[in-house]
Amino acid sequence: MKLSVLPSARTDIRKQIEYYLELDLPRVADRFQLAVSGSISAIVKRPSAGSPRQRYHNPALRGLRAWAVKGFDQFRIYYLVREDTVMVVRVLHDKRDIGAILEKQTIDDPDAD
């Protein structure tokens, strides 16, 4: 499987790391970055293991799945499997308005990375 991390997901990850750094929690920022990376690796190995998310009406997200970030269980990695590519769409905290965010989400070309 190939991996494509969309710009929206990269921004989510970067903003969360910056938030931890603003709180003067560099170790937490490092752990978060490693946990996201490890969780994405697990998704690539077993892409069908994430829980299906069918309640979103955005046609671009048909087949969307979610996987918890290990050690940061309130964060979910939202991803799609397209042919031989895992596309990480977003990395979001459960307290965000996930529905509103995902309804507006667009999907870029997975080969653009």
Backbone as a printed PyTorch tensor [residue, N CA C, xyz], in Angstrom:
tensor([[[  0.8370,  -1.1900,   0.0000],
         [  0.0000,   0.0000,   0.0000],
         [  0.8810,   1.2530,   0.0000]],

        [[  0.4450,   2.2300,  -0.7780],
         [  1.0890,   3.5380,  -0.7620],
         [  0.3740,   4.4000,   0.2640]],

        [[  1.0370,   5.4650,   0.6610],
         [  0.4840,   6.3770,   1.6510],
         [  0.4660,   7.7820,   1.0820]],

        [[ -0.6610,   8.4660,   1.2800],
         [ -0.7790,   9.8730,   0.9360],
         [ -1.3920,  10.5870,   2.1420]],

        [[ -0.6600,  11.5390,   2.6850],
         [ -1.1740,  12.3500,   3.7890],
         [ -1.5610,  13.6860,   3.1730]],

        [[ -2.8640,  13.9500,   3.1450],
         [ -3.3570,  15.1650,   2.5070],
         [ -2.9070,  16.4100,   3.2790]],

        [[ -2.8040,  17.5340,   2.5890],
         [ -2.3990,  18.7790,   3.2660],
         [ -3.2630,  19.1080,   4.4820]],

        [[ -4.5530,  18.8000,   4.4240],
         [ -5.4400,  19.0720,   5.5650],
         [ -4.9960,  18.2830,   6.8000]],

        [[ -4.5830,  17.0390,   6.6090],
         [ -4.1170,  16.2220,   7.7380],
         [ -2.7660,  16.7190,   8.2370]],

        [[ -1.9030,  17.0990,   7.3230],
         [ -0.5920,  17.6400,   7.7280],
         [ -0.7810,  18.8930,   8.5820]],

        [[ -1.7310,  19.7280,   8.1920],
         [ -2.0180,  20.9430,   8.9560],
         [ -2.5610,  20.5950,  10.3380]],

        [[ -3.4640,  19.6160,  10.4130],
         [ -4.0110,  19.1890,  11.7080],
         [ -2.8860,  18.7510,  12.6470]],

        [[ -1.9830,  17.9430,  12.1310],
         [ -0.8780,  17.4210,  12.9490],
         [  0.0280,  18.5620,  13.3990]],

        [[  0.3980,  19.4260,  12.4580],
         [  1.2870,  20.5420,  12.7720],
         [  0.6650,  21.4590,  13.8270]],

        [[ -0.6240,  21.7710,  13.6870],
         [ -1.2860,  22.6580,  14.6510],
         [ -1.3210,  22.0510,  16.0460]],

        [[ -1.5330,  20.7450,  16.1350],
         [ -1.5660,  20.1130,  17.4500],
         [ -0.1880,  20.1190,  18.0950]],

        [[  0.8350,  19.8630,  17.3060],
         [  2.2060,  19.9210,  17.8320],
         [  2.5230,  21.3380,  18.3030]],

        [[  2.1560,  22.3380,  17.5060],
         [  2.3870,  23.7330,  17.8970],
         [  1.6460,  24.0810,  19.1790]],

        [[  0.4370,  23.5510,  19.3400],
         [ -0.3420,  23.7860,  20.5600],
         [  0.4060,  23.2490,  21.7840]],

        [[  0.9040,  22.0200,  21.6910],
         [  1.6590,  21.4580,  22.8120],
         [  2.9180,  22.2690,  23.0970]],

        [[  3.5790,  22.7320,  22.0530],
         [  4.7860,  23.5410,  22.2500],
         [  4.4520,  24.8810,  22.8950]],

        [[  3.3220,  25.4900,  22.5320],
         [  2.8890,  26.7410,  23.1650],
         [  2.6350,  26.5500,  24.6570]],

        [[  2.1930,  25.3500,  25.0150],
         [  1.9580,  25.0340,  26.4280],
         [  3.2440,  24.6190,  27.1400]],

        [[  4.3670,  24.7150,  26.4270],
         [  5.6770,  24.3110,  26.9460],
         [  5.6920,  22.8250,  27.3220]],

        [[  5.1300,  22.0240,  26.4150],
         [  5.0870,  20.5660,  26.5910],
         [  5.7910,  19.8810,  25.4150]],

        [[  7.1040,  20.1020,  25.2740],
         [  7.8050,  19.5310,  24.1140],
         [  7.8040,  18.0040,  24.1020]],

        [[  7.8370,  17.3830,  25.2540],
         [  7.8110,  15.9080,  25.2850],
         [  6.4660,  15.3790,  24.7990]],

        [[  5.3930,  16.0500,  25.1660],
         [  4.0640,  15.6500,  24.7050],
         [  3.9700,  15.8490,  23.1960]],

        [[  4.5160,  16.9550,  22.6980],
         [  4.5250,  17.2070,  21.2570],
         [  5.2670,  16.0860,  20.5240]],

        [[  6.4120,  15.6910,  21.0550],
         [  7.1780,  14.5960,  20.4420],
         [  6.4060,  13.2820,  20.4860]],

        [[  5.7990,  13.0010,  21.6540],
         [  5.0160,  11.7630,  21.7790],
         [  3.8390,  11.7550,  20.8120]],

        [[  3.1830,  12.9150,  20.6550],
         [  2.0560,  13.0060,  19.7340],
         [  2.5200,  12.7250,  18.3100]],

        [[  3.6060,  13.3420,  17.9100],
         [  4.1130,  13.1400,  16.5510],
         [  4.4620,  11.6720,  16.3120]],

        [[  5.1210,  11.0480,  17.2580],
         [  5.4680,   9.6310,  17.1310],
         [  4.2190,   8.7520,  17.1340]],

        [[  3.2400,   9.1000,  17.9600],
         [  2.0100,   8.3040,  18.0400],
         [  1.2250,   8.3830,  16.7300]],

        [[  1.1520,   9.5690,  16.1420],
         [  0.4540,   9.7180,  14.8630],
         [  1.1760,   8.9100,  13.7940]],

        [[  2.4880,   9.0250,  13.7530],
         [  3.2680,   8.2820,  12.7630],
         [  3.0810,   6.7810,  12.9220]],

        [[  3.1390,   6.2950,  14.1630],
         [  2.9430,   4.8700,  14.4260],
         [  1.5480,   4.4000,  14.0760]],

        [[  0.5520,   5.2280,  14.3600],
         [ -0.8300,   4.8710,  14.0500],
         [ -1.0600,   4.8310,  12.5440]],

        [[ -0.4630,   5.7650,  11.8270],
         [ -0.5830,   5.7510,  10.3720],
         [  0.0930,   4.5000,   9.7990]],

        [[  1.2280,   4.1220,  10.3470],
         [  1.9020,   2.8920,   9.9020],
         [  1.0110,   1.6780,  10.1210]],

        [[  0.3230,   1.6450,  11.2540],
         [ -0.5950,   0.5320,  11.5370],
         [ -1.7420,   0.5070,  10.5320]],

        [[ -2.2490,   1.6700,  10.1610],
         [ -3.3290,   1.7530,   9.1740],
         [ -2.8560,   1.2000,   7.8320]],

        [[ -1.6590,   1.5790,   7.4240],
         [ -1.1370,   1.1210,   6.1330],
         [ -1.0100,  -0.4050,   6.1140]],

        [[ -0.6430,  -0.9940,   7.2450],
         [ -0.5110,  -2.4580,   7.3270],
         [ -1.8610,  -3.1570,   7.2970]],

        [[ -2.8780,  -2.5360,   7.9130],
         [ -4.2170,  -3.1440,   7.9850],
         [ -5.2850,  -2.0850,   7.7250]],

        [[ -5.4050,  -1.6400,   6.4830],
         [ -6.3090,  -0.5230,   6.1910],
         [ -7.7860,  -0.7920,   6.4620]],

        [[ -8.2060,  -2.0270,   6.4370],
         [ -9.6270,  -2.3150,   6.6780],
         [ -9.9520,  -2.4170,   8.1650]],

        [[ -8.9720,  -2.2520,   9.0300],
         [ -9.1910,  -2.3960,  10.4710],
         [ -9.8610,  -1.1820,  11.1050]],

        [[ -9.7530,  -0.0210,  10.4930],
         [-10.3890,   1.1770,  11.0510],
         [-11.8980,   1.0690,  10.9950]],

        [[-12.5580,   1.7510,  11.9080],
         [-14.0210,   1.6660,  11.9340],
         [-14.6350,   2.5430,  10.8430]],

        [[-15.5950,   1.9790,  10.0890],
         [-16.2530,   2.7400,   9.0190],
         [-17.0440,   3.9200,   9.5720]],

        [[-17.0180,   5.0140,   8.8370],
         [-17.7690,   6.2240,   9.1920],
         [-18.7210,   6.5060,   8.0480]],

        [[-19.9610,   6.0740,   8.1980],
         [-20.9200,   6.1780,   7.1040],
         [-21.8940,   7.3290,   7.2610]],

        [[-21.8240,   8.0620,   8.3540],
         [-22.8430,   9.0770,   8.6080],
         [-22.5890,  10.4030,   7.8950]],

        [[-21.4710,  10.5190,   7.2070],
         [-21.1750,  11.7700,   6.5160],
         [-21.7120,  11.7030,   5.1010]],

        [[-22.2980,  12.8110,   4.6480],
         [-22.9710,  12.8340,   3.3480],
         [-22.0690,  13.3440,   2.2290]],

        [[-20.8560,  13.7050,   2.5480],
         [-19.9110,  14.2020,   1.5610],
         [-19.5100,  13.0510,   0.6330]],

        [[-19.8840,  13.1060,  -0.6520],
         [-19.5780,  11.9920,  -1.5580],
         [-18.0790,  11.7350,  -1.7270]],

        [[-17.2520,  12.7520,  -1.5000],
         [-15.8020,  12.5670,  -1.6130],
         [-15.2660,  11.6450,  -0.5220]],

        [[-16.0510,  11.4760,   0.5610],
         [-15.5960,  10.6800,   1.6980],
         [-16.2510,   9.3050,   1.7700]],

        [[-16.8270,   8.8580,   0.6820],
         [-17.4390,   7.5270,   0.6660],
         [-16.3680,   6.4940,   1.0050]],

        [[-16.6460,   5.6780,   2.0230],
         [-15.6790,   4.6730,   2.4620],
         [-14.7540,   5.1590,   3.5660]],

        [[-15.0460,   6.3250,   4.1380],
         [-14.2050,   6.9060,   5.1910],
         [-14.1110,   5.9620,   6.3910]],

        [[-12.9300,   5.8810,   6.9630],
         [-12.6840,   5.0860,   8.1660],
         [-11.9540,   5.9550,   9.1900]],

        [[-12.0070,   5.5140,  10.4460],
         [-11.3240,   6.2420,  11.5190],
         [-10.5170,   5.2740,  12.3660]],

        [[ -9.4080,   5.7690,  12.8690],
         [ -8.4930,   4.9830,  13.6950],
         [ -7.9940,   5.8940,  14.8020]],

        [[ -8.0530,   5.4410,  16.0560],
         [ -7.5830,   6.2530,  17.1830],
         [ -6.0590,   6.3430,  17.1680]],

        [[ -5.5640,   7.5090,  17.5720],
         [ -4.1270,   7.6990,  17.7200],
         [ -3.7360,   7.0610,  19.0460]],

        [[ -2.8830,   6.0480,  18.9860],
         [ -2.5070,   5.3080,  20.1990],
         [ -1.8420,   6.2350,  21.2200]],

        [[ -2.3940,   6.2170,  22.4360],
         [ -1.8740,   7.0580,  23.5060],
         [ -2.5200,   8.4360,  23.5510]],

        [[ -3.2340,   8.7930,  22.4950],
         [ -3.9730,  10.0530,  22.3980],
         [ -5.3580,   9.6980,  21.8800]],

        [[ -6.0750,   8.9100,  22.6690],
         [ -7.3040,   8.2630,  22.2090],
         [ -8.4360,   9.2070,  21.8420]],

        [[ -8.3330,  10.4810,  22.1990],
         [ -9.3730,  11.4260,  21.7880],
         [ -9.1190,  11.9890,  20.3920]],

        [[ -8.0130,  11.5800,  19.7950],
         [ -7.7100,  11.9720,  18.4180],
         [ -7.9880,  10.8020,  17.4960]],

        [[ -8.5440,  11.1040,  16.3400],
         [ -8.8270,  10.0840,  15.3310],
         [ -8.1520,  10.4780,  14.0270]],

        [[ -7.6540,   9.4630,  13.3620],
         [ -7.1360,   9.6220,  12.0120],
         [ -8.2630,   9.2040,  11.0820]],

        [[ -8.6950,  10.1150,  10.2280],
         [ -9.7530,   9.8310,   9.2540],
         [ -9.0700,   9.5750,   7.9180]],

        [[ -9.4040,   8.4390,   7.3190],
         [ -8.6920,   8.0560,   6.0990],
         [ -9.5960,   7.3080,   5.1330]],

        [[ -9.1280,   7.2610,   3.8910],
         [ -9.8020,   6.5320,   2.8170],
         [ -8.8140,   5.5410,   2.2190]],

        [[ -9.3550,   4.4670,   1.6810],
         [ -8.5360,   3.5280,   0.9210],
         [ -9.0090,   3.6130,  -0.5190]],

        [[ -8.1180,   4.0120,  -1.3820],
         [ -8.4080,   4.1380,  -2.8080],
         [ -7.4010,   3.2880,  -3.5660]],

        [[ -7.9120,   2.2090,  -4.1580],
         [ -7.0730,   1.2510,  -4.8880],
         [ -5.9300,   0.7960,  -3.9920]],

        [[ -4.7000,   1.1670,  -4.2950],
         [ -3.5630,   0.7040,  -3.4980],
         [ -2.9840,   1.8120,  -2.6260]],

        [[ -3.8230,   2.8130,  -2.2830],
         [ -3.3440,   3.9660,  -1.5220],
         [ -4.2200,   4.2270,  -0.3000]],

        [[ -3.5630,   4.4290,   0.8320],
         [ -4.2410,   4.9200,   2.0320],
         [ -4.0800,   6.4360,   2.0130]],

        [[ -5.2260,   7.1280,   2.0250],
         [ -5.2260,   8.5920,   2.0210],
         [ -5.6420,   9.0890,   3.3990]],

        [[ -4.7060,   9.6690,   4.1350],
         [ -5.0380,  10.2600,   5.4320],
         [ -5.6310,  11.6330,   5.1460]],

        [[ -6.8960,  11.7850,   5.5230],
         [ -7.6550,  12.9950,   5.1960],
         [ -7.5440,  14.0380,   6.3010]],

        [[ -7.7540,  13.6340,   7.5460],
         [ -7.7160,  14.5500,   8.6900],
         [ -7.2190,  13.8010,   9.9140]],

        [[ -6.7210,  14.5520,  10.8980],
         [ -6.3800,  14.0470,  12.2240],
         [ -7.0300,  15.0280,  13.1870]],

        [[ -8.1310,  14.5870,  13.8250],
         [ -8.9730,  15.5110,  14.5900],
         [ -9.2640,  15.0200,  16.0010]],

        [[ -9.3760,  15.9720,  16.9080],
         [ -9.7800,  15.6950,  18.2920],
         [-11.2880,  15.4670,  18.3030]],

        [[-11.7360,  14.5300,  19.1280],
         [-13.1560,  14.1770,  19.2020],
         [-14.0610,  15.3490,  19.5880]],

        [[-13.5260,  16.3530,  20.2650],
         [-14.3650,  17.4730,  20.7130],
         [-14.6080,  18.5000,  19.6100]],

        [[-13.9410,  18.3360,  18.4870],
         [-14.1740,  19.2370,  17.3500],
         [-15.5180,  18.8810,  16.7120]],

        [[-16.0440,  19.7620,  15.9000],
         [-17.2820,  19.4880,  15.1740],
         [-16.9080,  18.6880,  13.9280]],

        [[-16.6910,  17.4030,  14.1370],
         [-16.1880,  16.5070,  13.0860],
         [-17.1060,  16.5320,  11.8630]],

        [[-18.4080,  16.4540,  12.0990],
         [-19.3580,  16.4340,  10.9920],
         [-19.2310,  17.6520,  10.1010]],

        [[-19.1870,  18.8240,  10.7020],
         [-19.0830,  20.0600,   9.9220],
         [-17.7620,  20.1260,   9.1720]],

        [[-16.7020,  19.6940,   9.8120],
         [-15.3850,  19.7120,   9.1650],
         [-15.3590,  18.7710,   7.9730]],

        [[-15.8510,  17.5620,   8.1640],
         [-15.7760,  16.5670,   7.0970],
         [-16.7720,  16.8340,   5.9710]],

        [[-17.8840,  17.4710,   6.2670],
         [-18.8360,  17.7810,   5.2000],
         [-18.2340,  18.7540,   4.1870]],

        [[-17.3020,  19.5770,   4.6180],
         [-16.6580,  20.5570,   3.7360],
         [-15.3700,  20.0330,   3.1020]],

        [[-14.9290,  18.8700,   3.5340],
         [-13.6250,  18.3450,   3.1150],
         [-13.5890,  18.0230,   1.6180]],

        [[-12.5110,  18.4040,   0.9860],
         [-12.2570,  17.9940,  -0.3950],
         [-11.0890,  17.0190,  -0.3930]],

        [[-10.9910,  16.2630,  -1.4510],
         [ -9.9250,  15.2670,  -1.5620],
         [ -9.0230,  15.6570,  -2.7270]],

        [[ -7.7530,  15.8150,  -2.4100],
         [ -6.7710,  16.1370,  -3.4530],
         [ -6.2790,  14.8550,  -4.0970]],

        [[ -5.5630,  14.9900,  -5.1570],
         [ -4.9580,  13.8630,  -5.8530],
         [ -3.9400,  13.1850,  -4.9400]],

        [[ -4.0950,  11.8780,  -4.6520],
         [ -3.1650,  11.2110,  -3.7390],
         [ -1.7310,  11.1750,  -4.2480]],

        [[ -1.5370,  11.3750,  -5.5480],
         [ -0.1760,  11.3570,  -6.0830],
         [  0.4850,  12.7340,  -6.0040]],

        [[ -0.2300,  13.7060,  -5.4430],
         [  0.3060,  15.0700,  -5.3820],
         [  1.3970,  15.2160,  -4.3360]],

        [[  1.4540,  14.3240,  -3.3580],
         [  2.4730,  14.4420,  -2.2900],
         [  3.8560,  14.1260,  -2.8150]]])
